[in-house]
Amino acid sequence: MLEFSYHIIFPLLARMPSWLAYRLLRVPALVQALVNRSGRRIFVQGYTTILPHSSRWQCWCQWICTCLMHNQEILDVYYLPRIHDLSSSPIPISVFGIDALHTNRKAGHGTIIAMGHYGRLPLFSTGVALAGVPVGFVIQRIDERNEHLNIAERAYLQKKVDAMCRIAGGRCIMVGDAMTSLYRGLKNGECIIILFDLPQPLEAQITLCRYMEGQLRVPNSIVRIASKTGANIVYGSVHNQKHGVQVTLRQLQGTAQQALHEAVAELEKDVRQSPWQWWQWPLVPHLWSSKEKD
């Protein structure tokens, strides 16, 4: 089914006017929401762990919206080769706060764009780059080292990364590779996206940040990298707007440690506003704990 979707359904949709294609996506999204029972169960388990008073109807609505966003992001990847500038993009992309990146570059500082897994991330880097700032990113392993990916998923992810790199213009660093390229880029004043809401090994150094009446386990890597490179930290987010998106950047204040806590607080605001746009509900048991537990 995956191969059929990646090779037939989405390429066909990407040939249509975008306003029509994204409307038609409601059909496969609804089918996915109904058929993927195991995915729904894990999603609801994570969702109700943090928001225990949610009704069954609320969980269903959030799950359906998440499935729609998942399909939107896949279709985004097939539209990326047709995006060359913001004014003529088939997917409407608006960008706010880009001055924060320009200010850091003029001051000779690199910028870490700290983000959560929230919204349609390929359009975030696309919007920033087309607004005039090349941007790099740290990504998960998508090669043979990631044993959890099947052939269809690996091929799709490679297509996704290639399309993002073509537009973004920055360096792409894969988790597990040498981080010297990351440090070099930030010391040279580059902008690099780092996602902070990922499960961490037990031996990893973490920071516990207040999040949704509990605590989010966040890696110390952003603080360490910012301290060693002198990079400033900016919070980045991307919000759905019909079939388009709004990209927002906000300069964070204080020390690197304070900026990290502020970034998590900003993510919480976004998630409370649109819970279905947070990808990490299925991973809540590995990311979040109640205050009472600790």
N, C-alpha and C positions, 0 to 999 in steps of 0.2 A: 504493500500500500504506500509506503514511504517513497519508493522509487517511482511509482506511478504519479504521485503528487509532485515530486521534485522535477520529473522529466516531462510530464504532460500537463497537469492542471495549472501549476503556477506559471510556466512559460506561456501557456495560452492566455491566461488572465493578464499577463504583463504586456500583451499585444493590444489590449483594449485601452480606451480612455480610462485614466486612473479613477475618476469618480465612479464609473460603472464597475470596474474590477473590484474595488474595495467594498462596494455594496453587495456584489455577488458573493464575497467572502463569507457573508453571514451564513450561507448554506453549509459549507464544509466546517465552519466553526461550530455550528449547532450540532452537526453530526458528530464531531469530535467530542463535544461536551456530553452527548448522550451515550456514545459508544465506549469512551475511555473511562470505564468505571474505576479501575485501580488508580488512575491519575486523579480522578475526582475525590476518591476516598482519602488519598494522601494530602491533597490540597485542603480539604475540609478539616482534616485532623490538625494541620498546622494553623489554619485560619482560626479555628475555635480554641486552640491552645492559648492564643494571644487575645482573642476576642470571644470569650466564652459565652457571652449573652446573645450572640448572633442567632437569628432564627434560621430555620432550614431554608426558607425562601431567600433570605439574604445570602446564604452560602451558595445557593444555586445561581443567583444573579451574578455574584462575583466570579464564580467558576466559568459561566458562559462568557462573560466579558474577558476573562483571562484567555480563554480559548480563541476568542476573536483577535485579541492582541497578538497571540502566538502566530496565527495565520497572517495577520497584517505584517509582522516582521519578516516572515518568509517571503511574502510578496514584495516587500521593500527591497530585499536583496536582488530580486529579478528586475526591479526598476532602476537600481543603482547605475547600471551602464548607460542609462538614458539621462542621468542627472549631470549637468555641466555647470550650472549656476543657479542661484536662488530664484532669480526672476522668472526663469523658464522651466523650473523643475516640475515634473508631472505630479510630484507629491509636495503640497505646500509646506514649506519649512520657514518658520520665523525664529530669529535669533535675538536674545536679549542679554546684555551684560558682557558683550565681547570686549568692551574697553578694559575690563580687568586683565585680560590676557595681553593686550597691547601695552598696558602700563607696566606690567611685569617685564615684558621683553625690552622695553625702552630703558628700564632700570638695570638691565643685565641679569635678571633673575629667570631661572627656569620656573615652570609651573606644573604642579601636580594637580590634575583635575580629579578630585576624589568623588566617586559616585557609588551608588547602590545599583543593584540589578533592578532597575525601575524603568519601565517604558521601552520604546523601540530604539535600542542603543545604537544600531548602525546609522540611524538618522541623526544622532547626536554628533558623532564625529564628522559626518557629512556636512551638517549645518555649520559647525565651527570652522571647518576648512574652507567652505565656500564663502564664509564671512571674512576670510582673509588671514586665518591663522592655521598653519599646518599643525597637525596633531598626531601623536603616536599613541600606542596603547599596549597594555600587557594583556595577553589572551591566554586562555586555557590551552592545554596540549591538544592539538587536533591531528597529530601524526600517529604513527604506529605505537607510540608509547602510551597512548590512551586506549586501554583495552576495552573500555565501555562503549566505544563507538562502533557501529556496524559500517559496512561499506557505503551505504546510501547517506548516512549521517556525516561520515567523514568527507565525502565528496561535496555535500551541501555546505558544510562548514568551511571547506577550502575555498569554495566559490564565494562565500560570504566574506571571508577575510581578504581575498584577492580584490574584490570589488571595493571594500572599505579602504584598503591600502591605496588603491589607485586614486581615490578622491582625497583621502586624508593627508597624504604627503609626508607623514612622519614615520618614525621607526616602529616596527612591529616586533614585540619581544614576547616570546612564548615562555610560560611558566616552566621552570626546569632548565632553561638555558642560562648561560652566564649573564649576570646582571651588569657587567661592566658597560655594556651599550646603554643601559638605562641611566646609569650615573653620569656617563659622558654626555648624553643628550641633555640632561637637566642642568649640568654645569655649563653647557653651551647656550643655555637660555631657551631650550625647547619646551613644548607643552606635551605632557604625557598623561593619558587617562589610566587611573588605577582604581579597580573596584574593591570595596572594602567589606562587603557582606558575603564572605565565602567561608565555608567550614574549614577549620584549621586542625592540623594534627595535634594530638594531645601534648606533644613536646614543644609546640610553637609558643612563642611569647605573644601574649594577647593583652588587650585592654578591654575592660568591661565598661561599656557606655550605656547610659540610661536610654531605654527604648521601649515604648509601648507598655508602660507599667512594669517593666522588667529590665533586663540587661542583655545587650547584644555583644557577642564575642567578636572583637575586631582585631585583626593582626596589627602588631606594632610596626610592621614594615614601612608604612607610610611615614610615620614619625621618624624612623631611623633614616630613611632615604632623604627626607626633607632636611634633617639636621646635618647630614653629611654633604649635601649638595647646595644648601642655601636656597632651595626652591621654596616658593610660596605655594600655599594650598588654596585652591578654589573649589567650591562645591558646584557640581554640574547636575542638571536634571533635564529630562525630556518628557513632555506631557502630550498625550493624545489630544488632537483637535480635529474631530471628524476623521477624514482619512489622512490628514496631515499631522504635523507636530509643532510644538513650541519648545525651543531649546533655550535654557536659562543658565547663566553662570553668575556666581556670587562670591566675591572675595571674602575669605575667612580671616578673622583677626586673632591676635595673640600668638602664643607659642605653637609649635607644631602639634603638641599634645592637645592644647585647647582647641585648635582648629579641627582636629579629628573629632573631638566630642561635638563640636558645633556642626560638623558635616553629618554626623549621625542624627542630631536633632533636626536638621533640615530634611533628611530622608524620612524621619518620622512624620513630619508635617505633610510631606508628599503622600505617604502611604495612608495617612488618615483621610486625606482628601480623595484619593482614588485607590482603595486597597487592591483592586484587581490588576493594577499596573506593576505591582511588586512580584517579581518572578520567584522569590525565595520562600513562599509559603510552604512548599513541600519539605524544605530543609530547616524549618523552625526548630525541630528537636536538636539539631546540631549547631544552631546559631544563637538561640535565645533561651534565657531562663528567667523564672520569676524571681523577684527580690527575696521572697520568703525562702526559696531554695538555698540562696547564698547567704 
